[in-house]
Amino acid sequence: MDILEEAAAFEKTKMSHMSTSDRVVASREAKRLILAINEIYKKNKDPKLMDVMKRLTIKKKRIDIRLKGRPV
């Protein structure tokens, strides 16, 4: 399961001092990983996969907030 290794590596990367284009790339990468893990989750319903998706979603939301700004 190399997709889980990619997700672990993505979680460990630092998100400070990123340019806007780096944030866009990171947001797209997070989305790709979440959707790929979701396809695996649909087949075997492993709760560990759900936990990974939740952590990635939290990181993606933080990136998106930084890109779009906080809602008023």
ChimeraX attribute file (.defattr): number of C-alpha atoms within 10 A of each C-alpha:
attribute: neighborCount
match mode: 1-to-1
recipient: residues
	/A:1	7
	/A:2	7
	/A:3	14
	/A:4	14
	/A:5	10
	/A:6	14
	/A:7	20
	/A:8	13
	/A:9	10
	/A:10	17
	/A:11	15
	/A:12	9
	/A:13	9
	/A:14	8
	/A:15	15
	/A:16	7
	/A:17	8
	/A:18	12
	/A:19	11
	/A:20	12
	/A:21	10
	/A:22	13
	/A:23	19
	/A:24	15
	/A:25	12
	/A:26	20
	/A:27	21
	/A:28	13
	/A:29	16
	/A:30	24
	/A:31	16
	/A:32	14
	/A:33	20
	/A:34	22
	/A:35	13
	/A:36	14
	/A:37	19
	/A:38	16
	/A:39	10
	/A:40	14
	/A:41	16
	/A:42	10
	/A:43	8
	/A:44	9
	/A:45	11
	/A:46	11
	/A:47	10
	/A:48	10
	/A:49	17
	/A:50	15
	/A:51	11
	/A:52	18
	/A:53	22
	/A:54	13
	/A:55	13
	/A:56	21
	/A:57	17
	/A:58	12
	/A:59	17
	/A:60	20
	/A:61	13
	/A:62	13
	/A:63	21
	/A:64	16
	/A:65	11
	/A:66	12
	/A:67	15
	/A:68	8
	/A:69	9
	/A:70	8
	/A:71	5
	/A:72	3
